[in-house]
Amino acid sequence: MVNPLSNLKLKDWYHIMIVTGLFLFILSITVELVAIDNKVVQLFSLSMFFYGLGEMINHPLQERILPPSMFTGGVPMIGSGHPRKNSPIGIFFLLIAAILLLVSIYKMIF
């Protein structure tokens, strides 16, 4: 039997938020928690999931060609990274995450 988590690459913090949110959501659906209400954990874990998803969308892989210089050895190079570049769908997921977080805090207090 193949482990489905063996090929999982968690190289960025927002990938870890997505996986943790999904794990907590599945845990709160299947196990009756004693210290805290399951609905609060479900809302909080969905908030973690949507926050990680929004940040993943807002940090796309971007590449550019670096001109030749003394730092590149006199040859052009390709630079890549994940700088923040906001998108409407990413901001939408971040707003959903904020609303779910506020609702979970409200349900926990009242």
N, C-alpha and C positions, 0 to 999 in steps of 0.2 A: 504494500500500500504506500502511495506517495504522499508525503507531507505537503499540504497546500501552502504552508507558510515558509517552506524552504526557499522559494524563489522571491520572497517578498523583500524588496529593497527599501529600507527606511533611511534614506540619506538626508532628509530634511525634516525640520521640526513639525511642519504641517502634515507630513505623511504620518508621523507618530500620533498627532492629534486625531486624524481620521480613524486610524486603527484602534486607538484607545476608546474613542467615542463609540465605534461599532461594537467593541468588546463589552463595554459597560451597558450598552443598550440591550444586547443579547442576554447578558447576565441578568439585567433587571426584568426582562420578559420571562426568563425561565426559572429564576430562583426568587423565593419570597424573602426579601431583606427584612432584618429585624429592627435595626436602629433608625432607619429612615424609610419614608414611603417610596414605593417603587415608581410611582408617577413622577416624583421629584427627580429621581435618578434618571428616568427615561427622558425627561425634558432637558436635564443637564447634559446627558450624553449626546442627545441630538444636537444640542447647542455646540458641543465640542466637534461633532462631525461636520456640521455646516460651517463652522469657523475654519476648520482645517481645509475643507473643500474650497471655500472662498479664497483663502490665502494661496492655495495651490493654483487656482485660476489666475490670481493676481501676480504670481511669480513665474511667468512662462520662460522657457529656455530662449535666450537671445544670443545671437552670434554676430560678430562684426569682424571686418578685416582690419588688422593693425598695420599701419604703414611701416616700411623698413626704417629701422633706427638702430642705434648702438645697443639698445636693450634687447632687440630681437635678432641680433647677429647680422644685421644688414639685409635680412630677407623679410618679406611680409608674412604675417602669421594670422591665424584665426583665433580670436578671443571669444569665449563663451561664458555665460553665467546666468543667474536667475535674479536680476534686479526687479524691483517692484514696478509693475506696469498695470495700473488699475483698469479693470473692464467693468461694464455695467452688470454682467451676470455675477462676477466676483463680489462686487459691492452688495448686490441683492442677497447673496448667500451670507455675507457678513451681517446684514441687517436682520435676516431671519435668525441667525445665531444670537444676536443681541436681544431680540425679542424673547426667544426661548429661554435665554439665561435669566432675564428679568422675571419672566413668569415662574421659572423654577425657584428663584429666590423668594418671590411672593408666596408661592405655595408652601415653601419650607417654613416661612415665618408665621403665616396665618393659617 
